[in-house]
Amino acid sequence: MSAAAIERARGWLALLAVILEPAPWVLAWIAVGLLAVAARRARFAESTPQLGGV
């Protein structure tokens, strides 16, 4: 997982922490979900050849 993806996930978690402040267990589940999605996207991006050298 790239550093940019981790920072993006942290930013979303900070926003969600403000919105869902009274329910920390909800934040924990959301964090696990976001990390799983980010890891899946990173794995897919690594396995997919990029066109045009981008």
TAJOHU-V684420 format. One record per residue. N is the residue number from 1. PHI is phi in whole degrees, 0 to 359 (NA if undefined). OMEGA is omega as a letter, one per 30 degrees, with the letter a starting at -180 (* if undefined). D_LAST is the distance of its C-alpha to the last C-alpha in Angstrom with 1 decimal. Layout:
BEGIN
N,PHI,OMEGA,D_LAST ; N,PHI,OMEGA,D_LAST
END
This chain:
BEGIN
1,NA,a,17.8 ; 2,284,l,15.9 ; 3,297,l,18.1 ; 4,295,l,16.5 ; 5,294,l,17.4 ; 6,295,l,20.8 ; 7,296,l,21.4 ; 8,297,l,20.5 ; 9,297,l,22.9 ; 10,296,l,25.5 ; 11,297,l,25.4 ; 12,296,l,26.0 ; 13,295,l,28.7 ; 14,296,l,30.3 ; 15,297,l,30.5 ; 16,294,l,31.9 ; 17,298,l,34.3 ; 18,290,a,35.8 ; 19,288,a,36.0 ; 20,251,a,37.4 ; 21,309,a,39.4 ; 22,286,a,42.5 ; 23,235,a,40.8 ; 24,296,l,39.1 ; 25,291,l,39.0 ; 26,295,l,36.9 ; 27,299,l,34.4 ; 28,298,l,34.4 ; 29,294,l,33.5 ; 30,295,l,30.8 ; 31,299,l,29.3 ; 32,299,l,29.4 ; 33,296,l,27.8 ; 34,295,l,24.9 ; 35,295,l,24.3 ; 36,295,l,24.4 ; 37,295,l,22.0 ; 38,297,l,19.5 ; 39,294,l,20.1 ; 40,296,l,19.7 ; 41,296,l,16.3 ; 42,296,l,15.1 ; 43,296,l,16.6 ; 44,295,a,15.2 ; 45,295,l,11.5 ; 46,290,a,12.5 ; 47,273,a,14.2 ; 48,259,l,11.8 ; 49,294,a,9.5 ; 50,272,l,6.0 ; 51,274,l,6.3 ; 52,73,l,5.5 ; 53,69,a,3.8 ; 54,276,*,0.0
END
